[in-house]
């Protein structure tokens, strides 16, 4: 009887330690935030070369009349670190014995979702306008 209690406590302790070791993916993502281009700074750039230095190559180019064109970029949005979100993920990890990662990981990845950025250029490759919108799930 006494040995069964000891084994039960050892199992509980091992489970808690394993849970604490395995947790943290979603919490880590929330605590660190996600790097991405600062769109307010990019809008101050003048040439297509400077914009693409921040955003990468466009996924699509739409030619307009008068030599103007719209280049579309698919980029990761910049997210700020959030201690509250990280603590919430950590608490849910502990309460659910790590099962929260099945939901919390993808949810945190979606929180740092991708953004579609449209840049309109003139025929001299100079930036005229810059717009962004969240990219849908599908």
N, CA, C and O atoms as CSV, one atom per row, in Angstrom:
chain,resi,resn,atom,element,x,y,z
A,1,UNK,N,N,0.820,-1.193,0.000
A,1,UNK,CA,C,0.000,0.000,0.000
A,1,UNK,C,C,0.870,1.265,0.000
A,1,UNK,O,O,0.624,2.204,-0.757
A,2,UNK,N,N,1.880,1.266,0.857
A,2,UNK,CA,C,2.771,2.416,0.949
A,2,UNK,C,C,3.558,2.616,-0.337
A,2,UNK,O,O,3.763,3.746,-0.780
A,3,UNK,N,N,4.005,1.497,-0.942
A,3,UNK,CA,C,4.751,1.575,-2.194
A,3,UNK,C,C,3.866,2.090,-3.330
A,3,UNK,O,O,4.345,2.811,-4.205
A,4,UNK,N,N,2.600,1.734,-3.325
A,4,UNK,CA,C,1.665,2.201,-4.358
A,4,UNK,C,C,1.515,3.722,-4.278
A,4,UNK,O,O,1.451,4.394,-5.307
A,5,UNK,N,N,1.459,4.261,-3.068
A,5,UNK,CA,C,1.361,5.718,-2.895
A,5,UNK,C,C,2.604,6.414,-3.421
A,5,UNK,O,O,2.520,7.455,-4.073
A,6,UNK,N,N,3.754,5.830,-3.129
A,6,UNK,CA,C,5.019,6.418,-3.590
A,6,UNK,C,C,5.080,6.389,-5.113
A,6,UNK,O,O,5.444,7.383,-5.740
A,7,UNK,N,N,4.725,5.254,-5.708
A,7,UNK,CA,C,4.722,5.150,-7.168
A,7,UNK,C,C,3.731,6.124,-7.798
A,7,UNK,O,O,4.004,6.714,-8.843
A,8,UNK,N,N,2.596,6.282,-7.160
A,8,UNK,CA,C,1.587,7.214,-7.667
A,8,UNK,C,C,2.126,8.642,-7.651
A,8,UNK,O,O,1.924,9.392,-8.606
A,9,UNK,N,N,2.799,9.013,-6.592
A,9,UNK,CA,C,3.372,10.367,-6.497
A,9,UNK,C,C,4.519,10.555,-7.492
A,9,UNK,O,O,4.684,11.631,-8.065
A,10,UNK,N,N,5.302,9.504,-7.689
A,10,UNK,CA,C,6.389,9.582,-8.674
A,10,UNK,C,C,5.811,9.779,-10.069
A,10,UNK,O,O,6.312,10.594,-10.844
A,11,UNK,N,N,4.760,9.034,-10.389
A,11,UNK,CA,C,4.118,9.188,-11.701
A,11,UNK,C,C,3.562,10.595,-11.877
A,11,UNK,O,O,3.725,11.211,-12.930
A,12,UNK,N,N,2.904,11.096,-10.836
A,12,UNK,CA,C,2.354,12.447,-10.910
A,12,UNK,C,C,3.464,13.471,-11.108
A,12,UNK,O,O,3.344,14.378,-11.932
A,13,UNK,N,N,4.542,13.322,-10.350
A,13,UNK,CA,C,5.671,14.238,-10.493
A,13,UNK,C,C,6.301,14.159,-11.872
A,13,UNK,O,O,6.630,15.183,-12.472
A,14,UNK,N,N,6.472,12.925,-12.379
A,14,UNK,CA,C,7.049,12.754,-13.710
A,14,UNK,C,C,6.143,13.354,-14.782
A,14,UNK,O,O,6.621,13.957,-15.742
A,15,UNK,N,N,4.845,13.186,-14.614
A,15,UNK,CA,C,3.886,13.763,-15.568
A,15,UNK,C,C,3.966,15.285,-15.556
A,15,UNK,O,O,3.974,15.913,-16.615
A,16,UNK,N,N,4.025,15.878,-14.376
A,16,UNK,CA,C,4.119,17.338,-14.287
A,16,UNK,C,C,5.422,17.857,-14.880
A,16,UNK,O,O,5.431,18.873,-15.574
A,17,UNK,N,N,6.517,17.164,-14.608
A,17,UNK,CA,C,7.809,17.578,-15.164
A,17,UNK,C,C,7.801,17.448,-16.683
A,17,UNK,O,O,8.265,18.345,-17.388
A,18,UNK,N,N,7.277,16.336,-17.187
A,18,UNK,CA,C,7.200,16.144,-18.642
A,18,UNK,C,C,6.318,17.212,-19.281
A,18,UNK,O,O,6.626,17.711,-20.364
A,19,UNK,N,N,5.232,17.558,-18.617
A,19,UNK,CA,C,4.341,18.594,-19.143
A,19,UNK,C,C,5.061,19.935,-19.217
A,19,UNK,O,O,4.953,20.649,-20.214
A,20,UNK,N,N,5.781,20.269,-18.183
A,20,UNK,CA,C,6.493,21.542,-18.180
A,20,UNK,C,C,7.602,21.572,-19.223
A,20,UNK,O,O,7.879,22.621,-19.804
A,21,UNK,N,N,8.237,20.427,-19.464
A,21,UNK,CA,C,9.295,20.365,-20.469
A,21,UNK,C,C,8.725,20.467,-21.872
A,21,UNK,O,O,9.301,21.131,-22.734
A,22,UNK,N,N,7.588,19.808,-22.105
A,22,UNK,CA,C,7.007,19.765,-23.450
A,22,UNK,C,C,6.237,21.031,-23.814
A,22,UNK,O,O,6.009,21.293,-24.995
A,23,UNK,N,N,5.841,21.806,-22.835
A,23,UNK,CA,C,5.057,23.003,-23.128
A,23,UNK,C,C,5.956,24.110,-23.626
A,23,UNK,O,O,7.177,24.063,-23.473
A,24,UNK,N,N,5.330,25.105,-24.223
A,24,UNK,CA,C,6.080,26.295,-24.522
A,24,UNK,C,C,6.128,26.716,-25.965
A,24,UNK,O,O,6.564,27.833,-26.244
A,25,UNK,N,N,5.710,25.901,-26.893
A,25,UNK,CA,C,5.783,26.326,-28.282
A,25,UNK,C,C,4.901,27.554,-28.500
A,25,UNK,O,O,5.383,28.585,-28.970
A,26,UNK,N,N,3.621,27.455,-28.164
A,26,UNK,CA,C,2.712,28.588,-28.337
A,26,UNK,C,C,3.103,29.724,-27.396
A,26,UNK,O,O,3.089,30.894,-27.779
A,27,UNK,N,N,3.451,29.369,-26.165
A,27,UNK,CA,C,3.844,30.396,-25.202
A,27,UNK,C,C,5.107,31.115,-25.662
A,27,UNK,O,O,5.222,32.332,-25.516
A,28,UNK,N,N,6.046,30.368,-26.213
A,28,UNK,CA,C,7.287,30.959,-26.706
A,28,UNK,C,C,7.019,31.897,-27.879
A,28,UNK,O,O,7.591,32.985,-27.951
A,29,UNK,N,N,6.147,31.473,-28.801
A,29,UNK,CA,C,5.818,32.332,-29.946
A,29,UNK,C,C,5.166,33.627,-29.474
A,29,UNK,O,O,5.466,34.703,-29.993
A,30,UNK,N,N,4.268,33.523,-28.485
A,30,UNK,CA,C,3.592,34.719,-27.979
A,30,UNK,C,C,4.569,35.640,-27.252
A,30,UNK,O,O,4.488,36.862,-27.377
A,31,UNK,N,N,5.485,35.055,-26.497
A,31,UNK,CA,C,6.435,35.863,-25.732
A,31,UNK,C,C,7.440,36.574,-26.622
A,31,UNK,O,O,7.887,37.674,-26.296
A,32,UNK,N,N,7.804,35.956,-27.751
A,32,UNK,CA,C,8.825,36.545,-28.617
A,32,UNK,C,C,8.268,37.433,-29.717
A,32,UNK,O,O,8.997,38.260,-30.263
A,33,UNK,N,N,6.997,37.281,-30.052
A,33,UNK,CA,C,6.464,38.034,-31.183
A,33,UNK,C,C,7.030,37.488,-32.480
A,33,UNK,O,O,7.681,36.444,-32.499
A,34,UNK,N,N,6.776,38.194,-33.547
A,34,UNK,CA,C,7.259,37.747,-34.855
A,34,UNK,C,C,7.830,38.938,-35.599
A,34,UNK,O,O,7.216,40.002,-35.674
A,35,UNK,N,N,9.005,38.738,-36.139
A,35,UNK,CA,C,9.628,39.793,-36.933
A,35,UNK,C,C,8.960,39.870,-38.289
A,35,UNK,O,O,8.557,38.853,-38.855
A,36,UNK,N,N,8.846,41.047,-38.792
A,36,UNK,CA,C,8.291,41.256,-40.114
A,36,UNK,C,C,8.613,42.674,-40.551
A,36,UNK,O,O,9.150,43.462,-39.773
A,37,UNK,N,N,8.291,42.995,-41.776
A,37,UNK,CA,C,8.599,44.344,-42.256
A,37,UNK,C,C,7.745,45.399,-41.572
A,37,UNK,O,O,6.574,45.162,-41.274
A,38,UNK,N,N,8.316,46.531,-41.332
A,38,UNK,CA,C,7.607,47.675,-40.749
A,38,UNK,C,C,7.017,48.467,-41.908
A,38,UNK,O,O,7.722,49.222,-42.579
A,39,UNK,N,N,5.709,48.289,-42.140
A,39,UNK,CA,C,5.080,48.879,-43.320
A,39,UNK,C,C,5.105,50.406,-43.310
A,39,UNK,O,O,5.146,51.028,-44.371
A,40,UNK,N,N,5.080,51.012,-42.132
A,40,UNK,CA,C,5.126,52.476,-42.089
A,40,UNK,C,C,6.470,52.999,-42.599
A,40,UNK,O,O,6.534,54.075,-43.193
A,41,UNK,N,N,7.539,52.239,-42.367
A,41,UNK,CA,C,8.848,52.641,-42.884
A,41,UNK,C,C,8.953,52.375,-44.377
A,41,UNK,O,O,9.544,53.162,-45.115
A,42,UNK,N,N,8.375,51.257,-44.819
A,42,UNK,CA,C,8.445,50.905,-46.235
A,42,UNK,C,C,7.705,51.926,-47.084
A,42,UNK,O,O,8.122,52.227,-48.202
A,43,UNK,N,N,6.604,52.460,-46.556
A,43,UNK,CA,C,5.834,53.439,-47.333
A,43,UNK,C,C,6.626,54.711,-47.589
A,43,UNK,O,O,6.263,55.495,-48.466
A,44,UNK,N,N,7.697,54.928,-46.842
A,44,UNK,CA,C,8.538,56.102,-47.060
A,44,UNK,C,C,9.599,55.858,-48.139
A,44,UNK,O,O,10.235,56.796,-48.618
A,45,UNK,N,N,9.780,54.587,-48.514
A,45,UNK,CA,C,10.742,54.267,-49.562
A,45,UNK,C,C,10.214,54.798,-50.894
A,45,UNK,O,O,9.010,54.987,-51.066
A,46,UNK,N,N,11.108,55.030,-51.809
A,46,UNK,CA,C,10.707,55.629,-53.078
A,46,UNK,C,C,10.767,54.670,-54.260
A,46,UNK,O,O,9.911,54.732,-55.143
A,47,UNK,N,N,11.744,53.800,-54.295
A,47,UNK,CA,C,11.904,52.972,-55.488
A,47,UNK,C,C,11.465,51.528,-55.221
A,47,UNK,O,O,11.403,51.078,-54.077
A,48,UNK,N,N,11.166,50.830,-56.295
A,48,UNK,CA,C,10.766,49.428,-56.197
A,48,UNK,C,C,11.888,48.589,-55.588
A,48,UNK,O,O,11.621,47.681,-54.801
A,49,UNK,N,N,13.110,48.877,-55.934
A,49,UNK,CA,C,14.251,48.127,-55.400
A,49,UNK,C,C,14.300,48.241,-53.877
A,49,UNK,O,O,14.535,47.248,-53.188
A,50,UNK,N,N,14.079,49.448,-53.348
A,50,UNK,CA,C,14.106,49.642,-51.897
A,50,UNK,C,C,12.947,48.916,-51.220
A,50,UNK,O,O,13.120,48.332,-50.149
A,51,UNK,N,N,11.757,48.950,-51.843
A,51,UNK,CA,C,10.594,48.257,-51.281
A,51,UNK,C,C,10.846,46.752,-51.257
A,51,UNK,O,O,10.565,46.089,-50.258
A,52,UNK,N,N,11.372,46.216,-52.349
A,52,UNK,CA,C,11.602,44.774,-52.431
A,52,UNK,C,C,12.741,44.313,-51.528
A,52,UNK,O,O,12.834,43.127,-51.210
A,53,UNK,N,N,13.583,45.212,-51.123
A,53,UNK,CA,C,14.615,44.867,-50.149
A,53,UNK,C,C,13.956,44.472,-48.819
A,53,UNK,O,O,14.477,43.628,-48.090
A,54,UNK,N,N,12.808,45.088,-48.510
A,54,UNK,CA,C,12.080,44.789,-47.278
A,54,UNK,C,C,11.071,43.654,-47.452
A,54,UNK,O,O,10.907,42.820,-46.562
A,55,UNK,N,N,10.394,43.627,-48.607
A,55,UNK,CA,C,9.277,42.702,-48.795
A,55,UNK,C,C,9.618,41.445,-49.588
A,55,UNK,O,O,8.861,40.475,-49.545
A,56,UNK,N,N,10.708,41.436,-50.293
A,56,UNK,CA,C,11.036,40.311,-51.154
A,56,UNK,C,C,10.418,40.499,-52.534
A,56,UNK,O,O,9.917,41.575,-52.861
A,57,UNK,N,N,10.461,39.445,-53.333
A,57,UNK,CA,C,9.918,39.528,-54.693
A,57,UNK,C,C,8.398,39.450,-54.671
A,57,UNK,O,O,7.824,38.792,-53.803
A,58,UNK,N,N,7.746,40.113,-55.611
A,58,UNK,CA,C,6.281,40.078,-55.645
A,58,UNK,C,C,5.768,38.709,-56.108
A,58,UNK,O,O,6.440,37.988,-56.847
A,59,UNK,N,N,4.561,38.378,-55.650
A,59,UNK,CA,C,3.934,37.131,-56.091
A,59,UNK,C,C,3.105,37.363,-57.351
A,59,UNK,O,O,2.748,36.415,-58.050
A,60,UNK,N,N,2.801,38.629,-57.637
A,60,UNK,CA,C,1.998,38.949,-58.810
A,60,UNK,C,C,2.264,40.398,-59.220
A,60,UNK,O,O,2.516,41.259,-58.377
A,61,UNK,N,N,2.203,40.652,-60.532
A,61,UNK,CA,C,2.326,42.018,-61.052
A,61,UNK,C,C,1.187,42.248,-62.028
A,61,UNK,O,O,0.983,41.473,-62.963
A,62,UNK,N,N,0.447,43.326,-61.797
A,62,UNK,CA,C,-0.673,43.682,-62.657
A,62,UNK,C,C,-0.329,44.984,-63.380
A,62,UNK,O,O,-0.159,46.028,-62.750
A,63,UNK,N,N,-0.230,44.913,-64.707
A,63,UNK,CA,C,0.094,46.099,-65.500
A,63,UNK,C,C,-1.153,46.938,-65.719
A,63,UNK,O,O,-2.228,46.420,-66.024
A,64,UNK,N,N,-0.987,48.256,-65.557
A,64,UNK,CA,C,-2.083,49.213,-65.731
A,64,UNK,C,C,-1.784,50.122,-66.913
A,64,UNK,O,O,-0.706,50.055,-67.504
A,65,UNK,N,N,-2.739,50.963,-67.249
A,65,UNK,CA,C,-2.533,51.922,-68.338
A,65,UNK,C,C,-1.509,52.975,-67.927
A,65,UNK,O,O,-1.350,53.276,-66.744
A,66,UNK,N,N,-0.829,53.519,-68.903
A,66,UNK,CA,C,0.124,54.596,-68.649
A,66,UNK,C,C,1.451,54.122,-68.086
A,66,UNK,O,O,2.243,54.934,-67.606
A,67,UNK,N,N,1.709,52.819,-68.138
A,67,UNK,CA,C,2.981,52.304,-67.652
A,67,UNK,C,C,3.008,52.024,-66.157
A,67,UNK,O,O,4.004,51.509,-65.648
A,68,UNK,N,N,1.934,52.352,-65.441
A,68,UNK,CA,C,1.896,52.036,-64.018
A,68,UNK,C,C,1.595,50.551,-63.831
A,68,UNK,O,O,1.071,49.890,-64.728
A,69,UNK,N,N,1.934,50.046,-62.656
A,69,UNK,CA,C,1.639,48.647,-62.348
A,69,UNK,C,C,1.517,48.467,-60.842
A,69,UNK,O,O,2.005,49.278,-60.056
A,70,UNK,N,N,0.849,47.377,-60.462
A,70,UNK,CA,C,0.669,47.033,-59.053
A,70,UNK,C,C,1.389,45.716,-58.800
A,70,UNK,O,O,1.106,44.709,-59.450
A,71,UNK,N,N,2.312,45.730,-57.861
A,71,UNK,CA,C,3.023,44.522,-57.444
A,71,UNK,C,C,2.430,44.059,-56.110
A,71,UNK,O,O,2.228,44.860,-55.198
A,72,UNK,N,N,2.157,42.769,-56.015
A,72,UNK,CA,C,1.556,42.199,-54.812
A,72,UNK,C,C,2.583,41.327,-54.111
A,72,UNK,O,O,3.238,40.496,-54.740
A,73,UNK,N,N,2.723,41.522,-52.797
A,73,UNK,CA,C,3.692,40.805,-51.981
A,73,UNK,C,C,2.958,40.033,-50.886
A,73,UNK,O,O,1.941,40.496,-50.368
A,74,UNK,N,N,3.467,38.879,-50.543
A,74,UNK,CA,C,2.923,38.054,-49.466
A,74,UNK,C,C,3.980,37.994,-48.368
A,74,UNK,O,O,5.022,37.364,-48.546
A,75,UNK,N,N,3.720,38.650,-47.225
A,75,UNK,CA,C,4.730,38.757,-46.167
A,75,UNK,C,C,4.147,38.374,-44.813
A,75,UNK,O,O,2.932,38.403,-44.617
A,76,UNK,N,N,5.024,38.015,-43.881
A,76,UNK,CA,C,4.619,37.779,-42.495
A,76,UNK,C,C,4.384,39.115,-41.818
A,76,UNK,O,O,5.179,40.044,-41.956
A,77,UNK,N,N,3.292,39.201,-41.090
A,77,UNK,CA,C,3.011,40.426,-40.349
A,77,UNK,C,C,3.923,40.504,-39.126
A,77,UNK,O,O,4.313,39.483,-38.559
A,78,UNK,N,N,4.245,41.698,-38.741
A,78,UNK,CA,C,5.035,41.893,-37.536
A,78,UNK,C,C,4.080,41.862,-36.349
A,78,UNK,O,O,3.081,42.581,-36.342
A,79,UNK,N,N,4.373,41.040,-35.349
A,79,UNK,CA,C,3.556,41.008,-34.137
A,79,UNK,C,C,4.434,41.351,-32.941
A,79,UNK,O,O,5.599,40.958,-32.871
A,80,UNK,N,N,3.871,42.067,-32.032
A,80,UNK,CA,C,4.594,42.464,-30.826
A,80,UNK,C,C,4.550,41.325,-29.807
A,80,UNK,O,O,3.570,40.581,-29.758
A,81,UNK,N,N,5.591,41.182,-29.001
A,81,UNK,CA,C,5.563,40.179,-27.938
A,81,UNK,C,C,4.428,40.478,-26.954
A,81,UNK,O,O,4.116,41.640,-26.696
A,82,UNK,N,N,3.814,39.427,-26.410
A,82,UNK,CA,C,2.712,39.593,-25.471
A,82,UNK,C,C,2.908,38.654,-24.287
A,82,UNK,O,O,2.744,37.440,-24.408
A,83,UNK,N,N,3.256,39.226,-23.153
A,83,UNK,CA,C,3.454,38.434,-21.951
A,83,UNK,C,C,2.129,37.827,-21.487
A,83,UNK,O,O,2.104,36.693,-21.009
A,84,UNK,N,N,1.039,38.565,-21.623
A,84,UNK,CA,C,-0.267,38.050,-21.192
A,84,UNK,C,C,-0.668,36.824,-22.014
A,84,UNK,O,O,-1.131,35.829,-21.458
A,85,UNK,N,N,-0.494,36.893,-23.329
A,85,UNK,CA,C,-0.820,35.745,-24.182
A,85,UNK,C,C,0.082,34.560,-23.851
A,85,UNK,O,O,-0.381,33.420,-23.813
A,86,UNK,N,N,1.363,34.822,-23.612
A,86,UNK,CA,C,2.308,33.756,-23.272
A,86,UNK,C,C,1.919,33.092,-21.952
A,86,UNK,O,O,1.964,31.867,-21.841
A,87,UNK,N,N,1.540,33.878,-20.960
A,87,UNK,CA,C,1.126,33.322,-19.674
A,87,UNK,C,C,-0.160,32.510,-19.828
A,87,UNK,O,O,-0.314,31.463,-19.198
A,88,UNK,N,N,-1.074,32.988,-20.659
A,88,UNK,CA,C,-2.312,32.245,-20.900
A,88,UNK,C,C,-2.024,30.890,-21.539
A,88,UNK,O,O,-2.576,29.873,-21.119
A,89,UNK,N,N,-1.153,30.875,-22.560
A,89,UNK,CA,C,-0.789,29.606,-23.199
A,89,UNK,C,C,-0.105,28.681,-22.187
A,89,UNK,O,O,-0.399,27.486,-22.149
A,90,UNK,N,N,0.794,29.215,-21.378
A,90,UNK,CA,C,1.495,28.398,-20.388
A,90,UNK,C,C,0.539,27.797,-19.369
A,90,UNK,O,O,0.653,26.621,-19.025
A,91,UNK,N,N,-0.400,28.599,-18.885
A,91,UNK,CA,C,-1.373,28.095,-17.911
A,91,UNK,C,C,-2.248,27.008,-18.525
A,91,UNK,O,O,-2.510,25.986,-17.891
A,92,UNK,N,N,-2.696,27.226,-19.748
A,92,UNK,CA,C,-3.526,26.212,-20.405
A,92,UNK,C,C,-2.732,24.944,-20.707
A,92,UNK,O,O,-3.289,23.846,-20.680
A,93,UNK,N,N,-1.450,25.081,-20.993
A,93,UNK,CA,C,-0.593,23.910,-21.182
A,93,UNK,C,C,-0.552,23.062,-19.919
A,93,UNK,O,O,-0.689,21.840,-19.977
A,94,UNK,N,N,-0.365,23.714,-18.782
A,94,UNK,CA,C,-0.267,22.989,-17.513
A,94,UNK,C,C,-1.604,22.347,-17.159
A,94,UNK,O,O,-1.646,21.178,-16.775
A,95,UNK,N,N,-2.695,23.099,-17.285
A,95,UNK,CA,C,-4.016,22.584,-16.919
A,95,UNK,C,C,-4.417,21.396,-17.799
A,95,UNK,O,O,-5.027,20.444,-17.312
A,96,UNK,N,N,-4.080,21.447,-19.084
A,96,UNK,CA,C,-4.476,20.380,-20.006
A,96,UNK,C,C,-3.372,19.341,-20.203
A,96,UNK,O,O,-3.471,18.491,-21.088
A,97,UNK,N,N,-2.334,19.405,-19.390
A,97,UNK,CA,C,-1.203,18.478,-19.472
A,97,UNK,C,C,-0.581,18.454,-20.865
A,97,UNK,O,O,-0.223,17.393,-21.377
A,98,UNK,N,N,-0.458,19.614,-21.460
A,98,UNK,CA,C,0.217,19.742,-22.744
A,98,UNK,C,C,-0.682,19.634,-23.960
A,98,UNK,O,O,-0.237,19.907,-25.075
A,99,UNK,N,N,-1.936,19.244,-23.777
A,99,UNK,CA,C,-2.834,19.094,-24.931
A,99,UNK,C,C,-3.185,20.433,-25.573
A,99,UNK,O,O,-3.579,20.479,-26.738
A,100,UNK,N,N,-3.044,21.511,-24.826
A,100,UNK,CA,C,-3.370,22.824,-25.366
A,100,UNK,C,C,-2.531,23.152,-26.595
A,100,UNK,O,O,-2.963,23.929,-27.446
A,101,UNK,N,N,-1.337,22.572,-26.699
A,101,UNK,CA,C,-0.465,22.861,-27.835
A,101,UNK,C,C,-1.102,22.492,-29.165
A,101,UNK,O,O,-0.778,23.087,-30.193
A,102,UNK,N,N,-2.015,21.508,-29.158
A,102,UNK,CA,C,-2.698,21.103,-30.389
A,102,UNK,C,C,-3.531,22.264,-30.937
A,102,UNK,O,O,-3.641,22.440,-32.150
A,103,UNK,N,N,-4.111,23.045,-30.039
A,103,UNK,CA,C,-4.930,24.201,-30.434
A,103,UNK,C,C,-4.114,25.488,-30.373
A,103,UNK,O,O,-4.163,26.311,-31.287
A,104,UNK,N,N,-3.370,25.650,-29.294
A,104,UNK,CA,C,-2.656,26.898,-29.062
A,104,UNK,C,C,-1.549,27.179,-30.061
A,104,UNK,O,O,-1.332,28.333,-30.430
A,105,UNK,N,N,-0.841,26.143,-30.508
A,105,UNK,CA,C,0.234,26.334,-31.484
A,105,UNK,C,C,-0.276,26.906,-32.795
A,105,UNK,O,O,0.206,27.949,-33.237
A,106,UNK,N,N,-1.258,26.236,-33.439
A,106,UNK,CA,C,-1.814,26.798,-34.677
A,106,UNK,C,C,-2.479,28.159,-34.474
A,106,UNK,O,O,-2.406,29.024,-35.347
A,107,UNK,N,N,-3.128,28.346,-33.322
A,107,UNK,CA,C,-3.771,29.638,-33.061
A,107,UNK,C,C,-2.731,30.749,-32.987
A,107,UNK,O,O,-2.948,31.841,-33.510
A,108,UNK,N,N,-1.617,30.477,-32.348
A,108,UNK,CA,C,-0.557,31.481,-32.232
A,108,UNK,C,C,0.107,31.720,-33.581
A,108,UNK,O,O,0.506,32.843,-33.889
A,109,UNK,N,N,0.228,30.670,-34.386
A,109,UNK,CA,C,0.786,30.849,-35.727
A,109,UNK,C,C,-0.141,31.708,-36.575
A,109,UNK,O,O,0.329,32.531,-37.361
A,110,UNK,N,N,-1.450,31.528,-36.427
A,110,UNK,CA,C,-2.391,32.353,-37.178
A,110,UNK,C,C,-2.341,33.786,-36.684
A,110,UNK,O,O,-2.507,34.720,-37.470
A,111,UNK,N,N,-2.112,33.972,-35.381
A,111,UNK,CA,C,-2.027,35.334,-34.845
A,111,UNK,C,C,-0.907,36.099,-35.538
A,111,UNK,O,O,-1.037,37.300,-35.776
A,112,UNK,N,N,0.169,35.434,-35.859
A,112,UNK,CA,C,1.261,36.050,-36.613
A,112,UNK,C,C,1.058,35.782,-38.090
A,112,UNK,O,O,1.965,35.319,-38.781
A,113,UNK,N,N,-0.112,36.071,-38.556
A,113,UNK,CA,C,-0.525,35.677,-39.909
A,113,UNK,C,C,0.195,36.464,-40.999
A,113,UNK,O,O,0.926,37.422,-40.747
A,114,UNK,N,N,-0.045,36.023,-42.176
A,114,UNK,CA,C,0.551,36.660,-43.349
A,114,UNK,C,C,-0.310,37.841,-43.788
A,114,UNK,O,O,-1.508,37.905,-43.511
A,115,UNK,N,N,0.331,38.752,-44.470
A,115,UNK,CA,C,-0.323,39.976,-44.945
A,115,UNK,C,C,-0.047,40.096,-46.440
A,115,UNK,O,O,1.052,39.799,-46.909
A,116,UNK,N,N,-1.058,40.533,-47.171
A,116,UNK,CA,C,-0.903,40.838,-48.587
A,116,UNK,C,C,-0.661,42.336,-48.708
A,116,UNK,O,O,-1.469,43.141,-48.245
A,117,UNK,N,N,0.440,42.702,-49.323
A,117,UNK,CA,C,0.798,44.115,-49.497
A,117,UNK,C,C,0.765,44.421,-50.995
A,117,UNK,O,O,1.392,43.730,-51.798
A,118,UNK,N,N,0.022,45.469,-51.354
A,118,UNK,CA,C,-0.053,45.910,-52.748
A,118,UNK,C,C,0.662,47.247,-52.882
A,118,UNK,O,O,0.359,48.205,-52.171
A,119,UNK,N,N,1.607,47.291,-53.798
A,119,UNK,CA,C,2.366,48.525,-54.039
A,119,UNK,C,C,2.119,48.965,-55.483
A,119,UNK,O,O,2.262,48.184,-56.423
A,120,UNK,N,N,1.750,50.220,-55.630
A,120,UNK,CA,C,1.515,50.777,-56.973
A,120,UNK,C,C,2.724,51.627,-57.359
A,120,UNK,O,O,3.145,52.514,-56.616
A,121,UNK,N,N,3.270,51.335,-58.537
A,121,UNK,CA,C,4.461,52.033,-59.022
A,121,UNK,C,C,4.141,52.764,-60.320
A,121,UNK,O,O,3.233,52.386,-61.062
A,122,UNK,N,N,4.909,53.817,-60.573
A,122,UNK,CA,C,4.799,54.481,-61.869
A,122,UNK,C,C,5.753,53.817,-62.858
A,122,UNK,O,O,6.431,52.849,-62.515
A,123,UNK,N,N,5.804,54.330,-64.073
A,123,UNK,CA,C,6.639,53.680,-65.088
A,123,UNK,C,C,8.130,53.821,-64.815
A,123,UNK,O,O,8.931,53.115,-65.428
A,124,UNK,N,N,8.522,54.712,-63.914
A,124,UNK,CA,C,9.926,54.865,-63.534
A,124,UNK,C,C,10.269,54.036,-62.284
A,124,UNK,O,O,11.313,54.248,-61.667
A,125,UNK,N,N,9.381,53.084,-61.912
A,125,UNK,CA,C,9.567,52.208,-60.749
A,125,UNK,C,C,9.596,52.958,-59.422
A,125,UNK,O,O,10.235,52.514,-58.468
A,126,UNK,N,N,8.909,54.087,-59.361
A,126,UNK,CA,C,8.825,54.849,-58.121
A,126,UNK,C,C,7.499,54.516,-57.425
A,126,UNK,O,O,6.457,54.433,-58.075
A,127,UNK,N,N,7.542,54.327,-56.109
A,127,UNK,CA,C,6.369,53.957,-55.325
A,127,UNK,C,C,5.364,55.096,-55.277
A,127,UNK,O,O,5.714,56.230,-54.951
A,128,UNK,N,N,4.108,54.789,-55.606
A,128,UNK,CA,C,3.029,55.765,-55.523
A,128,UNK,C,C,2.170,55.531,-54.287
A,128,UNK,O,O,1.930,56.458,-53.513
A,129,UNK,N,N,1.702,54.294,-54.095
A,129,UNK,CA,C,0.876,53.957,-52.930
A,129,UNK,C,C,1.269,52.582,-52.402
A,129,UNK,O,O,1.830,51.758,-53.123
A,130,UNK,N,N,0.961,52.353,-51.127
A,130,UNK,CA,C,1.230,51.075,-50.480
A,130,UNK,C,C,0.032,50.742,-49.606
A,130,UNK,O,O,-0.346,51.529,-48.737
A,131,UNK,N,N,-0.568,49.576,-49.833
A,131,UNK,CA,C,-1.729,49.147,-49.048
A,131,UNK,C,C,-1.491,47.728,-48.561
A,131,UNK,O,O,-0.801,46.944,-49.212
A,132,UNK,N,N,-2.071,47.404,-47.406
A,132,UNK,CA,C,-1.941,46.049,-46.881
A,132,UNK,C,C,-3.296,45.558,-46.379
A,132,UNK,O,O,-4.159,46.345,-45.990
A,133,UNK,N,N,-3.458,44.241,-46.399
A,133,UNK,CA,C,-4.663,43.597,-45.874
A,133,UNK,C,C,-4.278,42.221,-45.374
A,133,UNK,O,O,-3.350,41.607,-45.900
A,134,UNK,N,N,-4.984,41.723,-44.358
A,134,UNK,CA,C,-4.671,40.369,-43.870
A,134,UNK,C,C,-4.970,39.326,-44.935
A,134,UNK,O,O,-5.938,39.446,-45.686
A,135,UNK,N,N,-4.140,38.318,-44.988
A,135,UNK,CA,C,-4.373,37.210,-45.914
A,135,UNK,C,C,-5.339,36.244,-45.246
A,135,UNK,O,O,-5.212,35.958,-44.056
A,136,UNK,N,N,-6.296,35.744,-46.004
A,136,UNK,CA,C,-7.253,34.796,-45.466
A,136,UNK,C,C,-6.609,33.459,-45.151
A,136,UNK,O,O,-5.457,33.208,-45.505
A,137,UNK,N,N,-7.367,32.607,-44.482
A,137,UNK,CA,C,-6.855,31.295,-44.126
A,137,UNK,C,C,-6.636,30.408,-45.333
A,137,UNK,O,O,-5.707,29.600,-45.360
A,138,UNK,N,N,-7.495,30.559,-46.337
A,138,UNK,CA,C,-7.410,29.644,-47.495
A,138,UNK,C,C,-7.095,30.381,-48.747
A,138,UNK,O,O,-6.987,29.771,-49.811
